[in-house]
């Protein structure tokens, strides 16, 4: 059968198109919904402007847009988006305040469960990156509150680690870490420290194993966490010895207190944060300012 030149051209074009489709890089699947990422599904304007490349490349636009960022702070103590009865009942705490990245809704619960309980560690850098906007907003609050000399009208550049002396994290028991293979709070703290060039210090240790806090009532949480933590005295001494210089080895602006960022995954009643902060304050050789940064506020 004779094939016309037009038909040959059509067949060649079809063959080239098929080959190009096979050779083209596959669109990465979203780590949350599993669907291919496409340019048409871009994040909407509700997402923070400073989303990291890691977040943009790992989640599709729909999942990015579904993240319930916690940007409206109604309670200055715990960072909740509505008035908080816990903070009204206990206005004086051992830490300054908590700030969280997201509301803990069913979507975020599923995301954390995939990472924390089912071992999907691909999500670890994403959860860490989600902390960055909340941490930068918290640092802006610290700057406004403390008004560090030299921040303006000075030839000396004030860097982020001039405002923070160390990042630490809520420890888990040896049994829990062996079961999961990691401590989620430690991984989140490490991500923040890596991004902003802070030292990570294990200032706290778990004194005993306990049942999951999520299984307990509010009163049970407060009773149980009172004796859960102790201080790593050697690391605390190292912090006092080195807190006057930043990562570049230059002297920080002088201040009376040592400022610590304590990282955890979820803030619920504040019992864990309070227990950790109280034990740090109990062993402090000089004033401590403890700020809490958590991934989600329930």
Secondary structure, DSSP 8 states (H G I E B T S, - for coil): ----HHHHHHHHHHHHHHHHHHHS----B-TTT--B--TTS---TTS-TT--HHHHHHS-HHHHHT--B----S-TTT--SS--HHHHH----SSSEEEEEEE--HHHHHHHHHHHTS--GGGHHHHHHHHHHHHHHHHHHHHHHH--TTSSS-SS---GGGT-SEEEE----HHHHHHHSS-HHHHHHHHHHHHHT--B---EEE-S----GGGS-HHHHHHHHTTSEEE-HHHHHHHHHHTTB-TTS-B----SSEEEEEEEEEESSSHHHHHHHHHHHHT-SS-EEEEEEEEEE-
